[in-house]
Amino acid sequence: MNGAGSNLVGKFFLTFDEDREIRFQGQVLRCLGSGYFLCQLFSAITGEPTNSIVQPVHDMKGWKFYGDEAQWHRAYDAAAAKLRLRCSTK
């Protein structure tokens, strides 16, 4: 795949559910062609790699991508802090 899709390889990502809570966190490992990507998921508890998934690019709409691991960690920490704040005010 050429163009914008190939630029996803190496990017870290977060996905969110309807309540804006983190659903998945991971990294795009490889473009498999025909609009499909191999992604590595990471545990929210340990941060260790868990499952690998094949994801079509059209299902990656709405994912938040980060250029490096430090940006990704900061975004995760910010989202987790918002969730803690929301839970503490209920």
N, C-alpha and C positions, 0 to 999 in steps of 0.2 A: 504494500500500500504506500503510495506516495502522498505528499502533501501533509496537511495538519495531523492526520491520524498517526503518521510515523513519528511525529514529535511527542507523542504520548509515552513512548518507550523510555523507561528510566524514571518517569514521574511517579511521585507518591500521591496517594489519594485518600480522601474520606468520602463516605457516602452517608446520607442521612435519611431517616424515615419521615413520615408525615408530621411527627411532633418535633422535627429538627434535632432529634437525638442521633448520635453516631450509630450507624448500622454496621458498616464495614470499614476497615482501614487496610491499606496495602500499597503495592507498587506494581506498575505495569512492567512486565519483564520482556515481552517480545510481541511483535506484530506477526501474526500467523498467516496474514493475507486474507483477502476477501472481506475485510472489515472486522476481523476477529483478533482479540488480544489475549495473551496468557498473562494472568495477574496472580501475584502472590499475596495472600491475606495474612494478617498478623493478629495475634491474640490481644484483646483489649486488657487482659489481666497481666500477662507476662511480657508482652511485646515480641514474643518469639513467633517465627513463621508457623502457620498452621496449614491451611489448605491452599492449593492452587486452583484457579478457575479459568475457564475460557469464556470470555465476555465479548459479545458483539458490540461494536462501537455505538450502535443506535441505542443500546441499553445503558450507555455510560453518560447519557445526557443528564445533567444535574449533578454529576460527580464534581467534587472540588479537587483540583490538581495542584500540586506544589512542586516547585523546581528542585528542592533539595530536602534532605531529611530534617534539617533544623527548622525550616518553615513548616513542614508537616507536623513536627512535634509541638511547635507553638500553636498551630491551629487546633490540634487535638486538645491541648491543655486549655485553650480558650473555650472550646465547645464543652469540655467537661466541667469547667468552672461555671458556665451558664446553666448547665443542668443541675449542678449542686445548689446554685442560688435559687433556681426555680423550685427544686424539691424542698429547700429549707423555708420557703415562704408559703407553702401549702398548708 
